[in-house]
Amino acid sequence: MLRAEGAERGARVGDGMAFSDGMLQRLTPRSSAFDPEEVIALVKAFDRSWEALSCAFDNPNSRDAQEVREALASCILRLAERGERNPEALTHKALASLPIHVAR
């Protein structure tokens, strides 16, 4: 299970991959635009979204998976910059906007 372990200290996700692979790397230049609670909401949305998508990859560390994580992070940040702060809404909207379909 993927989870944030503290966005303010460089969160990691449950598979051991540094969260900075996507979300925090993109967030750093914009960090003044989000308060700590908002950053936590963004991290939660990313983690939940990646959890839903990661099963589509045989290797979650592959280049394809990395590109999807980066696209996901960018999408969540765009949504947040437009005012969305609810982690569930961010997750739903981000997953709906990506051209990836995951069979459940």
HELIX and SHEET records of a PDB file:
HELIX    1   1 ALA A    7  ARG A    9  5                                   3    
HELIX    2   2 PHE A   19  ASP A   21  5                                   3    
HELIX    3   3 MET A   23  LEU A   27  1                                   5    
HELIX    4   4 THR A   28  ALA A   33  5                                   6    
HELIX    5   5 PRO A   36  SER A   54  1                                  19    
HELIX    6   6 ARG A   63  GLU A   81  1                                  19    
HELIX    7   7 PRO A   87  SER A   97  1                                  11    
END                                                                             
